[in-house]
Amino acid sequence: MLSTSLDGQWTIVRRGREVVLLAGGAAPPVGRLELEDDDVDLALVGPPTVLAAVSRGAGGAKVVLHQPPYLDAVARLDLDAPMKLAAVTGPRLVLVSPDGKTVQIVRAAGRALASQALDVGSPVEFAVGLERNQVLFGLMRKLEVWDAVSARPLLRLQLQLPPPPRTVGAAHGHLWVTRPGSDEVFVYRLSDGRPFRHYVGATVEEVVCHPASPLIVLVTPRGLVRLHCFAHSLTVVDTPWTPGTPLALLAAGDDVSLLGISDGEDEPWRVPVGGAGAPVAADDSNVAAEPVLANAADKLRAMRERAAAPVEAQEARVAPVVSSHAASGPRARVWREPLAAYGLELVRGVESELPIVPVDSELGELAHRLGLPSGARRALVALYSLHLVGEPMLSIARLAHALADWTEPLGQGELGALAMLRRRDGKLGLRAAVTDLIDGLAPRSIRVVGGAAAAPRAGVSRLSRDGRSDAAIETELATQLGRVAVLMGGAPIGVLEARLHGATALALAAPHARPQPWPRDAGLIIVADPAAPGWVTALPSY
């Protein structure tokens, strides 16, 4: 078994009852653990990251927490009956009984455990951990998303999943589904529920995924195939993999690597599959953005014919589809030039088609990190095109005409909710914090501390200083939250920049007033001194 933590800091390797912990997926091991039983499920949960062991053997049904780096046992929770680990969402474990009739949520809080029973109304076929402490349950004839914090259902999804038996999992912003013996993979975009079917050309035996990445790796008898759930591109991956090798994805921000460890080896091998160092196929720029059908059979056939030789990673051809959305490919050196041309035509009032934007460009990465739906993405492309040609604002009516939709131009859509827009005299544009980020500039009002981007801790809360220095507070919060943005300038701009960078804002000195406008789902923690304003002292404690 091979597994990694959400922040990419830790990797566990399990062989039988022996478990070793690697920092960043590299040897030498920093911690070792000998399990009491063979029938144990393991998972790295957090933040803060801990190793959870769910046991069902002779030692009794229990959950035990082991704290990195030495894997000392720091908490134990005895269970009333044997339970299986069905899903993980943040610091919470979703446990389901073997008959699927009993569901229990167990929260790991540092050196403590707490549990809560759920009555989901019918036996559970599958459970999938989603973002924001949410869980998708496959129940009898329905799919429900539950909030693991309040233990209440949030919504019912209308997804046309293939019939059982099936395997369901999550990648960032998406669900994937496979069936035994099938060469198909179904991907469902959670923002709108749209399905995509991909033909791989060989039986999909296993899917390797990570909740923080839209990349998944498909294990087939003929080799490994990378599928980008957002770009819908299939790529054959050249690795030292052999059948039976444990695999895992290690995600550190936008950089994603495939890890594998062979028998007798002490350190996993590593192959970049996303971000810096990832191989890019030369013909990737012709891949359509939203395919309904994809086929990697030709690439896998070539792998089989060259079984004795190293496999060169090549991009699979994707069946074209008529779409008004942008096509996504590798980062092109001149990806801004079509946007500049479109911006000039938009200013002149010339009818033209919205240009293609690479998924791994600064604009594409921002849209994906914020989970923007198609309408908001199109508006972001149009407004950034205006910025490139020195016309940062356009009338609401002209923008609505270009997009064939009034929602975003009127500020009623996602861009408005995220406080990314500025309005003046019936005209609309992007705020400077947004264009700076897409231009590739450093933020003006924040200093980012910590590692991989994560969902901010939404809302405003107060933190007592308790004699701690600024540096100590920054380090503690970065460890807990993954990424913290320390305010260095105006609070309204700083909170927006923090939201755009996937960080929770931290104010070491209390602002005089609550920052406005407030980006949806933004997080702000204020260090409250005795002289803090009244609105700060009334905030809930962190």
C-alpha positions in Angstrom: 0.0 0.0 0.0 1.2 3.5 -0.9 -0.7 6.7 0.3 0.1 10.4 0.5 -1.3 13.3 2.7 -3.4 16.1 1.3 -0.6 18.7 1.6 2.0 16.4 0.0 4.2 16.4 3.1 3.9 12.8 4.1 3.8 9.4 2.4 3.2 6.0 4.0 4.3 2.7 2.7 2.7 -0.5 4.1 4.0 -4.0 3.6 2.0 -6.5 5.7 1.9 -5.2 9.2 4.9 -2.9 8.8 4.2 0.8 8.0 6.9 3.4 7.3 6.5 7.2 7.0 8.5 9.1 4.4 8.8 12.9 4.3 7.8 14.1 0.8 7.9 10.6 -0.5 11.7 10.3 -0.2 13.9 8.0 1.9 15.0 7.5 4.6 11.9 6.8 6.7 11.2 9.2 9.5 8.8 6.9 11.4 7.9 3.2 11.7 4.9 1.4 13.0 4.0 -2.3 13.5 0.3 -2.9 13.2 -1.4 -5.3 15.7 -3.6 -6.9 13.0 -3.7 -7.5 9.3 -7.3 -6.3 8.9 -6.5 -2.6 9.2 -7.4 0.4 7.0 -4.9 3.3 6.9 -5.4 6.9 5.8 -3.6 10.2 6.3 -6.1 12.8 7.4 -6.0 16.4 8.4 -5.0 19.2 8.7 -3.0 18.8 10.9 -2.0 15.6 9.3 -2.2 12.4 11.3 -2.2 8.7 10.4 -5.5 7.0 11.2 -5.7 3.2 11.6 -9.2 1.6 11.5 -8.8 -2.0 13.0 -11.2 -4.9 12.9 -9.0 -7.8 14.0 -8.5 -9.7 17.2 -7.5 -6.6 19.1 -11.1 -5.2 18.7 -12.8 -2.7 16.5 -11.1 0.7 17.0 -9.7 3.8 15.5 -6.1 4.8 16.5 -4.3 8.1 15.6 -0.6 8.1 15.1 1.2 11.4 14.9 4.0 12.1 12.4 6.9 12.0 12.3 7.4 9.2 14.8 3.9 7.6 14.5 3.3 7.5 18.2 -0.2 6.5 19.2 -1.9 9.7 20.5 -5.6 8.8 20.5 -7.9 5.8 20.5 -11.6 5.4 19.9 -13.3 2.0 20.5 -16.1 1.1 18.0 -19.2 -0.8 18.9 -18.9 -3.0 15.8 -16.3 -3.7 13.0 -16.3 -0.8 10.5 -14.6 -0.2 7.2 -13.0 3.0 6.1 -15.2 4.1 3.2 -14.0 7.7 2.6 -12.0 10.6 3.9 -12.8 14.3 3.8 -10.3 16.7 5.5 -9.8 15.6 9.1 -12.9 13.3 9.0 -13.2 9.5 8.4 -16.3 8.0 7.0 -16.8 4.5 8.5 -19.4 2.1 7.1 -20.4 -1.3 8.5 -19.9 -4.4 6.2 -23.6 -4.5 5.5 -23.7 -0.8 4.7 -26.5 -0.1 7.2 -24.4 1.8 9.8 -22.5 5.0 9.1 -20.2 6.8 11.5 -18.2 10.0 11.1 -15.0 10.1 13.1 -13.1 13.4 13.4 -9.4 13.6 14.1 -8.6 16.8 16.0 -4.8 16.7 16.7 -4.5 14.3 19.6 -8.2 13.6 20.0 -11.0 11.7 18.3 -14.7 12.4 18.2 -17.5 10.4 16.5 -21.0 10.9 15.4 -23.5 8.4 13.9 -25.4 9.2 10.7 -28.8 7.9 9.7 -28.7 8.1 5.9 -32.0 6.2 5.5 -30.8 3.2 3.4 -27.8 0.9 3.0 -24.7 2.6 1.6 -23.4 1.3 -1.7 -20.4 3.7 -1.7 -19.1 6.8 0.0 -16.8 9.4 -1.6 -15.1 12.2 0.3 -15.5 15.6 -1.4 -14.1 19.0 -0.7 -15.3 21.3 2.2 -15.9 18.4 4.6 -18.6 16.9 2.3 -19.4 13.3 1.6 -21.3 11.8 -1.4 -23.3 8.7 -0.5 -24.5 6.2 -3.0 -27.9 5.1 -1.5 -30.8 3.1 -2.8 -31.8 4.8 -6.1 -30.4 8.2 -5.1 -27.1 10.1 -4.6 -26.9 12.5 -1.6 -24.2 14.9 -0.5 -23.9 15.2 3.3 -22.1 17.8 5.4 -19.8 15.8 7.6 -19.6 18.7 10.1 -23.3 19.1 10.9 -24.1 15.5 9.8 -27.0 16.7 7.6 -27.8 16.2 3.9 -27.1 19.1 1.7 -28.4 18.2 -1.7 -29.4 15.4 -4.0 -27.4 14.9 -7.2 -29.0 13.9 -10.4 -26.1 12.0 -12.1 -26.6 9.2 -14.6 -24.0 6.8 -13.2 -23.4 3.4 -14.9 -25.1 0.5 -13.1 -23.5 -1.5 -10.3 -21.1 -3.1 -9.9 -19.0 0.0 -10.1 -16.1 1.9 -8.4 -16.6 5.6 -7.7 -14.0 8.1 -6.6 -13.2 11.8 -6.6 -10.6 14.0 -8.2 -10.5 17.8 -7.5 -14.0 19.1 -8.7 -14.9 15.8 -10.4 -16.2 12.3 -9.8 -14.9 9.3 -11.8 -16.6 5.9 -12.2 -15.4 2.6 -13.6 -16.9 -0.9 -14.0 -15.2 -4.2 -13.6 -13.8 -5.5 -16.9 -14.7 -2.3 -18.8 -12.4 -0.1 -20.8 -14.5 3.0 -20.2 -14.1 5.8 -17.6 -16.9 8.2 -16.8 -16.0 11.6 -15.4 -18.7 13.9 -13.9 -18.0 17.6 -13.4 -19.5 18.5 -10.0 -20.1 22.1 -10.8 -22.9 21.3 -13.3 -23.1 17.5 -13.3 -22.0 17.1 -16.9 -20.8 13.6 -17.8 -17.8 12.7 -20.0 -17.1 9.2 -21.3 -13.6 8.1 -22.2 -12.6 4.9 -24.0 -9.2 3.8 -22.8 -8.7 0.9 -25.2 -7.8 -1.6 -22.4 -9.4 -2.8 -19.2 -9.2 -0.3 -16.4 -8.1 -2.4 -13.4 -7.4 0.5 -10.9 -7.7 4.2 -10.7 -5.0 6.3 -8.8 -6.3 9.7 -7.6 -5.8 12.5 -5.1 -8.5 14.8 -3.8 -6.4 17.9 -4.4 -5.7 17.2 -8.1 -7.8 16.9 -11.2 -5.4 14.3 -12.6 -6.0 10.6 -12.3 -3.9 7.6 -13.5 -5.6 4.6 -15.0 -3.9 1.2 -14.5 -4.4 -1.2 -17.4 -2.8 -4.5 -18.3 -0.9 -2.6 -21.1 0.4 0.3 -19.1 -0.6 3.5 -17.3 -2.7 6.3 -18.7 -3.0 9.8 -17.3 -6.5 11.4 -17.6 -6.9 15.1 -16.9 -10.5 15.5 -15.6 -10.6 19.2 -16.5 -8.9 19.1 -19.9 -10.2 15.6 -20.7 -6.9 14.6 -22.3 -5.5 11.0 -22.2 -1.8 10.5 -22.1 0.3 7.3 -21.9 2.7 7.6 -18.9 6.3 6.3 -19.2 7.2 4.8 -15.8 9.1 1.8 -14.4 5.8 0.4 -13.3 5.2 -3.3 -13.4 1.9 -5.1 -12.7 1.2 -5.3 -8.9 3.3 -2.2 -8.0 1.5 0.0 -5.4 0.9 3.5 -6.8 -0.1 6.9 -5.3 -0.3 10.5 -6.4 1.8 13.1 -4.6 0.3 16.6 -5.0 2.2 19.7 -3.9 0.3 22.7 -5.2 0.1 22.4 -9.0 3.0 19.9 -9.2 1.7 16.3 -9.2 3.9 13.2 -9.3 3.1 9.5 -9.6 4.8 7.4 -7.0 5.4 3.7 -7.1 7.4 1.3 -5.0 8.7 -2.1 -6.1 9.3 -5.1 -3.9 12.5 -4.9 -2.0 12.9 -1.1 -2.6 13.1 1.4 0.3 12.2 4.5 -1.7 9.4 5.0 -4.2 10.2 6.0 -7.8 8.7 9.3 -8.9 7.4 10.4 -12.3 6.0 14.0 -12.8 2.5 13.9 -14.3 1.4 17.5 -13.8 3.0 20.9 -13.3 6.7 21.5 -13.5 8.6 18.6 -15.2 5.6 16.8 -16.5 6.0 15.6 -20.1 3.9 17.4 -22.7 2.9 15.9 -26.1 3.7 18.0 -29.1 0.2 17.7 -30.6 -1.6 18.6 -27.3 -2.7 22.0 -28.6 -5.3 20.4 -30.9 -7.2 18.7 -28.0 -10.8 19.8 -27.6 -11.8 21.3 -24.3 -14.9 19.3 -23.5 -14.9 16.0 -25.2 -17.8 13.5 -25.0 -15.6 10.6 -26.1 -11.9 10.0 -25.8 -9.8 7.1 -27.0 -6.3 6.0 -26.0 -6.4 2.6 -27.7 -3.8 3.5 -30.3 -1.3 4.6 -27.7 -1.8 1.5 -25.6 -1.5 -0.7 -28.6 1.8 1.0 -29.4 2.9 0.3 -25.8 2.1 -3.4 -26.2 4.1 -3.6 -29.5 7.1 -2.0 -27.8 6.8 -4.0 -24.5 10.5 -4.6 -24.4 11.5 -1.0 -25.1 10.9 2.2 -23.1 7.5 3.7 -23.8 7.5 7.3 -25.0 4.7 9.4 -23.5 2.3 10.5 -26.3 -1.0 12.3 -26.2 -4.0 10.4 -27.2 -6.3 11.7 -29.9 -9.6 13.0 -28.6 -12.8 12.9 -30.7 -13.7 16.5 -31.6 -16.8 18.1 -30.3 -18.6 21.3 -31.3 -18.4 23.6 -28.3 -18.3 27.4 -27.6 -16.0 26.8 -24.7 -12.2 27.2 -24.7 -10.0 24.3 -25.7 -7.4 23.3 -23.1 -3.9 22.2 -23.8 -0.3 22.8 -22.6 0.8 26.2 -21.7 1.5 28.0 -25.0 4.2 30.7 -25.1 1.8 33.0 -26.9 -1.5 32.1 -25.2 -2.2 35.7 -24.5 -2.0 36.8 -28.2 -5.4 35.4 -29.3 -6.9 37.1 -26.2 -5.4 40.4 -27.2 -6.8 40.1 -30.7 -10.2 39.2 -29.3 -10.0 42.2 -26.9 -9.4 44.6 -29.8 -12.4 43.2 -31.7 -14.6 43.4 -28.5 -13.7 47.1 -28.1 -14.5 47.7 -31.7 -17.9 45.9 -31.5 -16.8 43.2 -34.0 -18.5 39.8 -33.7 -15.9 37.2 -32.9 -15.6 33.8 -31.1 -14.2 33.7 -27.6 -10.5 32.4 -27.9 -9.1 29.2 -26.6 -7.2 29.4 -23.3 -4.8 26.6 -22.1 -5.9 24.9 -18.9 -2.4 25.2 -17.5 -2.1 28.9 -18.2 -2.3 31.4 -15.3 -5.9 32.2 -16.3 -6.9 28.5 -16.7 -5.3 27.6 -13.3 -7.1 30.4 -11.5 -10.4 29.4 -13.0 -9.9 25.8 -12.0 -8.7 26.7 -8.5 -11.9 28.8 -7.9 -14.1 26.1 -9.5 -15.6 28.6 -12.0 -18.5 27.3 -14.1 -18.4 27.8 -17.8 -20.3 31.1 -17.8 -17.9 32.7 -15.3 -14.9 31.3 -17.2 -16.1 32.9 -20.4 -16.6 36.2 -18.7 -13.1 36.0 -17.1 -11.6 35.4 -20.5 -13.4 38.3 -22.1 -12.6 40.8 -19.3 -8.9 39.8 -19.2 -8.8 40.2 -23.0 -9.9 43.8 -22.5 -7.2 44.3 -19.8 -4.5 43.2 -22.3 -5.4 45.9 -24.8 -5.6 48.7 -22.3 -9.4 48.9 -22.2 -10.0 47.5 -18.7 -13.8 48.3 -18.6 -16.6 47.6 -21.0 -20.3 48.5 -20.9 -22.5 45.9 -19.2 -24.7 45.6 -22.3 -21.8 45.0 -24.7 -20.3 42.4 -22.5 -23.7 40.7 -22.1 -24.1 40.7 -25.9 -20.6 39.1 -26.4 -21.3 36.4 -23.8 -25.0 35.9 -24.8 -25.7 36.0 -21.1 -26.5 38.8 -18.6 -25.7 36.9 -15.4 -22.0 37.7 -15.0 -22.1 41.2 -16.6 -24.8 42.2 -14.0 -22.6 41.0 -11.2 -25.0 38.2 -10.3 -22.7 35.3 -11.1 -19.6 33.7 -9.7 -17.2 36.6 -10.5 -19.4 39.0 -8.6 -19.8 36.7 -5.6 -16.0 36.3 -5.5 -15.5 40.1 -5.5 -13.4 39.9 -8.6 -15.3 42.7 -10.5 -15.2 46.5 -10.3 -18.2 48.6 -11.6 -18.4 52.2 -12.5 -20.9 54.2 -14.5 -22.4 51.1 -16.2 -19.1 49.6 -17.1 -17.4 46.5 -15.8 -13.8 45.3 -15.4 -11.6 43.0 -13.3 -10.1 44.2 -10.1 -6.3 44.7 -10.1 -5.7 41.8 -7.8 -7.2 39.5 -10.4 -5.3 40.9 -13.4 -2.0 41.0 -11.4 -2.3 37.2 -10.7 -3.1 36.3 -14.3 -0.3 38.6 -15.5 2.0 36.5 -13.4 2.8 39.3 -10.8 3.4 38.8 -7.1 0.5 39.9 -4.8 0.7 43.4 -3.5 -1.0 43.2 -0.2 -0.1 39.8 1.2 2.8 37.6 2.1 2.1 33.9 1.5 3.3 31.5 4.1 2.9 27.7 3.8 2.7 25.0 1.2 0.0 23.8 -1.2 -3.1 25.9 -1.9 -6.2 24.7 -0.1 -9.8 25.8 0.5 -9.6 28.8 2.9 -11.2 28.5 6.3 -14.3 30.5 5.4 -15.5 33.4 7.5 -13.9 35.8 10.0 -12.6 34.6 13.4 -10.6 36.0 16.2 -7.3 34.5 17.6 -5.9 35.4 20.9 -2.2 36.2 20.9 -1.5 34.6 24.3 2.1 36.0 24.3 3.1 34.4 21.0 5.2 36.2 18.4 4.0 36.9 14.9 6.3 34.3 13.5 5.1 31.6 15.9 1.4 32.4 15.0 2.2 32.3 11.2 4.0 28.9 11.5 1.2 27.4 13.6 -1.6 28.5 11.3 0.4 27.5 8.2 0.8 24.0 9.7 -2.9 23.7 10.4 -4.3 25.4 7.3 -1.7 24.5 4.6 -1.3 28.1 3.3 -1.7 31.5 5.1 -1.7 34.9 3.5 -0.4 37.5 6.0 -1.9 40.9 5.3 0.7 43.5 4.5 -1.5 46.3 3.1 -5.2 47.1 2.8 -7.4 44.4 4.3 -10.0 44.4 1.4 -7.4 43.8 -1.3 -5.4 41.4 0.9 -8.5 39.2 1.6 -9.2 39.0 -2.2 -5.6 38.2 -3.0 -5.6 35.5 -0.3 -8.8 34.0 -1.8 -7.4 34.0 -5.3 -4.2 32.3 -4.1 -6.1 29.6 -2.1 -5.0 30.8 1.3 -6.6 31.9 4.5 -5.9 35.6 5.3 -4.2 36.4 8.6 -4.3 40.0 10.1 -1.6 40.4 12.7 -3.2 43.8 13.5 -6.9 44.2 13.6 -8.5 46.3 10.8 -10.7 49.2 11.8 -13.7 47.7 9.9 -14.7 44.4 8.3 -13.2 44.2 4.8 -15.7 44.9 2.0 -16.5 43.7 -0.6 -16.2 40.2 0.8 -15.2 37.3 -1.5 -17.4 34.3 -1.0 -15.8 31.5 1.0 -12.9 33.8 1.9 -11.3 33.2 5.3 -9.8 35.8 7.6 -8.2 35.2 11.0 -7.5 38.3 13.1 -5.0 38.3 16.0 -6.9 40.2 18.6 -5.0 42.4 21.1 -6.7 44.0 24.1 -7.1 47.2 22.2 -8.9 45.5 19.2 -12.0 47.3 17.8 -15.4 46.1 19.1 -16.4 44.3 15.9 -13.3 42.1 16.3 -13.9 41.2 20.0 -17.4 40.1 19.0 -16.1 37.6 16.5 -16.0 33.8 17.3 -12.7 32.5 18.5 -10.6 30.4 16.2 
